[in-house]
């Protein structure tokens, strides 16, 4: 059954991504930490020697946990077949080894992690064309390539490992328990990139489309659809996507400006959201 993402403890989305009320995966539950714990985290973080290799390792653990706790489309599922058709030739992109899966959920989102894992939500696929999906995931790949995720993963790790915060002063990153992975992914849920990082990821997505001879205007129309989502009835399903990717109209305008300069602008006409029912 297709459903809003539910997990044993909490929720996670990272990137065009990186989902509250009906759009969140679950409640924080016992993962809450108090101010004293936060203080311990802060002290431990100062001593933690955290590298991109650590970010990749923790990403693998977090994504494996997410895959085990959420409805993943089987290889024979129409959503998985479509994603393979779109991205099959991009599994090795710009020095990155990427893997793709679809979560069959109501939430509208997508995310990519430091280990190269890309997860696209079926309800996002319901409203975007193939090339718009390429633009969205190209943006996420840009965050991974630029190592934007490292600081967010470090902060999420410190909060997840709060019970062992003192030992973190040894500088070592240890494997998280199942419960801690829930807290880890919940903290990644709230991660946001800087305006500069978002702008650089937008540029990466545009260049990705151009490099592979896709229609760069797809980045424009994707942003326009995100803007429509933020104002429409589906806002709760995409709340975190809207929060982590603000100013969709302004970003669409930037894409148009660059496409006009490059000579690649083609007026897409009126952009609307599909009237078909989203994943139920």
Residue, then its C-alpha position, 0 to 999 in steps of 0.5 A: x500500500x502506498x502511504x506517507x512515510x512511516x518509520x519506527x522512530x522518526x523521519x528523514x529527508x535530505x536535500x531537494x530534499x531535505x518532509x511536518x504534519x502529514x508530510x513528515x515520516x514520523x514523530x521524534x518520540x524518545x529521540x528528544x534531547x535536553x539542554x544538558x545533552x546538547x551541551x555535551x554534544x557541543x563539547x564533544x563536537x569540538x574534539x570530533x575529527x570528522x571527515x567526508x569519509x565519515x559522512x559517507x559511512x554514516x550516510x550508508x548506515x542511515x540510508x540502509x535503515x531508511x530502506x529497511x523501514x520504508x516502502x521501496x518500489x520493486x525493480x518491476x514496479x512502474x515507478x522503479x522502471x521509469x526511474x531506471x529509464x531516466x537515470x540508468x545511464x547516470x549511475x556513475x556521474x562526475x566521479x560519483x558512484x550513484x544508486x537510485x530507488x523510489x519510495x512509494x509514499x504520499x510525501x513530495x520530496x527527494x534526497x541524495x546522501x554523501x555515499x551517492x544514494x539517491x531516493x526519489x518519492x513517487x508523489x514527486x514523480x507524479x508531478x514532474x516530467x522526466x527532465x524535471x526529475x533530472x533537474x531535481x536530482x541533478x541539484x541533489x547530486x551537486x550537493x553531494x559533489x560539493x560535499x555540502x552534506x558533511x557539516x549537517x551529517x556531523x551535527x546529526x551524528x553528534x545528536x544521535x550519539x548524545x548518550x556517548x558524547x563524552x567519549x566522542x572527545x576521542x575523535x572517533x566516529x562509531x557505528x550508531x545503534x538502531x535507535x540512534x539511527x532514527x535520531x540521526x535521520x530525524x536531525x538530518x530532516x531539519x538540515x538546511x544548506x546556505x544560500x551559496x550552497x543552494x545557488x551552487x547546486x542550482x548551477x550544477x543541476x543546470x550544467x548537468x542538464x546542458x552537459x547531457x543535452x537535456x532541455x535546461x528549461x526543465x530546471x525552470x519548470x521544476x522550480x515553477x512547479x515547486x512554487x505552485x506546490x508551496x501555494x496549493x493544496x499539496x503544501x503539507x506534503x512538500x513542506x520540508x522541500x519548500x522549507x529547504x528550497x525557498x524562493x522557487x520563483x526567484x530561482x526559476x528566474x535565474x534559470x531563465x536568465x542563464x538559459x536566455x544568455x546561453x541561447x537555450x531558452x524556449x518558452x514552456x508556456x503556462x506551467x501547471x500541476x498535473x490534475x491526476x491523483x498523487x500517490x495514495 
